[in-house]
Amino acid sequence: MTASKNPFQRIWLFLRRFEARVLAGMALAAGALWAFLTLGGEMLEGETGDVDRRLILMFRTPGHPDDPIGSRGIEEAVRDVTALGGTTLVTVVTVVAVLAFAFHRRWRHAAVMAGAVLAAWASSNFTKAFYHRPRPDLVPHEVYVYSGSFPSGHSTLSAATWLTLAMLIASLETRRRTKALVYVVAGVILAGVGVSRVYLGVHWPSDVLAGWCLGSMWALAGWLALRAAGGKVRG
């Protein structure tokens, strides 16, 4: 009979299993949180004001801040893109993804998907109430808004939802090209949602950047949770 491992051997085995990827993931998640808090501090001190104003006016016809650049068709397309980070569509995507993972008996994947999106939604609402930043008043809003400006909820939810979904799909995929494809699609979506919020005049650019940081942090936390729960992540 094999002798039971002493506490030091157990600790050593745990550390060996704690791969470099996990440590990197923790560092990235911590970095995203640090970036979010730093942005929040600079926003409260007014440090982001000049850059925010210049960037938001880039999407407006010079001399006419009430007129977004591009045709009416482009404006309508941007509204469609911004919906990819809205609560309704994010809820539909999350429910479908959770059901699909559950149908294939990927319970950990389903739990991570639901947990990451719910955490992103809750943290976005909490931080909006905490910072209580007014919406941009430099240009007219092209869509209806009703909550605080910092961070962008659409950017937070799109980063958490689409990056987590891409990570979970990639964890089950063996082909590197497919992995790259799902991450590229996720990146394009969250970038499009973020830019659309500035274009529509409902968020300052720093709101969007903060939302990307917060949402990415929850996607990374989901990846770490999947690893910790024993979910197989293919390299």
N, C-alpha and C positions, 0 to 999 in steps of 0.2 A: 504494500500500500504506500502511495506517495505521501510523504509528510506534508502537512498543511503549510502554506507559505506564511512566514512571519510578517508583521506589519510593514517592515522596511521593504520586503520584496513586493508586497502589494502596492505600496506607494510607487516603487520603481516601475512596475508594470503599468500602473495608471499613467505615469508620466510618459512612458514610451508610446502608449496609445494616444496620448494627447499630441496629435501630429502638428507639424509646422503650419499646415493649412488652417487648423483650428486657431492656433495662436495668431496667425495673420488675420483671420476673420475677426477675432476679438479686438485686435489692434485697429482694424478698419472701422468696426462698429464704434469703438471708443473715439476714433478720430471724427467720425460723422457726428457723434453727439457733441464733441468739443467744438466742431465747426458751427453747429447749430447754436450752441450757447454763446459762442463768440459773436456770431451774427446778431443774436438777440441783444447782446450788450452794446454793440456798435450802433444798432438801430435805435435803441433807447437814448443813446448819447447824440443822435443826429449825424453820425459819421457817414451813413450811407445815403443821405439826402441828395447830394449833388449828383452822384452817379445814378441813383434811381431816376431822378428827373430827366437826365440826359438820355438814358436808355429808353424810357417810356415814350419820350418825344420822337425817337427814331422811327416809331411805328405810326406817326401822324404826319399828315401833309404839312410841309413847312408853312407857318403862318396861320394854319387852320387846325388847332388842337382837337377840334370836335370831329375831324374827318380822318379816319384810319386810312393808311396807304392801301392801294389796291382797289379792285372793283368790288361791287356788291356781291358778286359770286365768291370772291375770295373771303369776304367778311362772313358769308354764310358757311363756307367750308371751315373757317377757323372756329365757328361756333360748334360745328359738328366734331371737330378735333377735341375741343375743350371738354366735350361730354365724356370722352374716354377716361377722364379723371373724376367725373361726377359721382355722387353717392349712388344714384340709381343704377348706372351701368356697372360701377364697381361691385355693387351688391349682386347683380345678376351674374357677373363673371366669377365672383367668389363662390356663390352658391353652386353654379354649374361645375366649377373646378373641384369643390369639395365633394359633390355627389359623384363626379367621375372618378376621383381617387378612391372614394369609399366603394364604389361599384367594383373596382379592381382590387379591393381589399388592401389598399395602401392607406391604412389608418393613420400612420404617422404623418404622411404627406397631407392628408386631409386636415389633420389637427394643426399642422404648421401653417397651412394656407389660411385657415380661419383665424388662427391666433395672431398672425402677423398683420392681417388687414384690420381686425378689431383693435389691436394695440395702436396701429397707426391712426385710426379714426378717433379713438379716445384721447390719445396724446395731442393730436391736432386741435381738437375742441378745447382741451385743457389749456394748451399754450396760447391759443387765440384769446381765451378769457384772461389769462395771466398778463400777456403783453398789451392787449386791448389797443392795438394800433388801428387808427382810422384807415378806411379805404382811400386810394388815391383821389384827390380832388383836382388834379392838374388837367385831366381830360374827362369827358363824359363816359359813363359806364355803358358798354354795349350789351350787357346781359344783367339780369337781376341779381343783386347780392344782398345778404342780410346779416353776415357775421363779421368778425374782426378780420384784419388783413394779414397779420403775421402769426404763423406761417401760412402759405397758400395751402388750403385743404386739398384742392385738386392735385397740386404737385405732390403733396405728401401721400395721398391715397394712390396716385398713379405709380409713384416710385415703389411703394410697398407692395401693391397688387401685382403689377406686371413683372417686377424684378423677382418677387417671391415665386410667382408662377413659372417664370423662365428657369429659375434655380431648381424647382421641383421637377420640371420636365427634363432638364439637363441631367439631373441625378439619376434618371431612369434610362437615359439614352447612352449608347456606346459610341456613336459616331461623333467625332469632334466637329465636323462641319455642321451637323444638326445642332449641337450645343451652341456653337457660335451664332447660328441663325436665330435661335430663340432669344439669345441675349441682345443681338442687334435689333430685333423687332421690339423687344422691351425698351431698349434705349431710345429708339426712334419715337415710340409712343410717349414716353415720359418727357422727352425733350419737346415734342410737339405740344403736349398739354401745357408745359411750363411757359413756352413762348406764347401760346394762345392767351394765357391769362394776362400777360403784359400787353399784348396786341389789343385785347378787348378793354384795357384800361381799368381792370378790376383788381390788379395786384401790382405792387412795386416789384422790380426785379429781385430785390433782396428777400422778399416774401417767397418767391419761387425757389431761390437758391436754398433758403432755409427749409422749405418743404422737401426738396430733393434730399437734403442731409437727413432730415427726420425720417422720411420714408425709407431711404437706403439703410438707415440704422436698423429698422425693424426687419427689412429683408435679410440683412446679415444676421440678426438675432434668430430669425427663422432657420437659416442655414446651420447656425451653431446648435440650435435645438434639435434639428434633424440628426446631426452627427451625435449629439449626446444621447438621443433616444435610440441610437443603433440603426437608423435608417441608412441604407447603403447609398453612398454617393460615388458615382463612377468618375474616375479621373480623366 
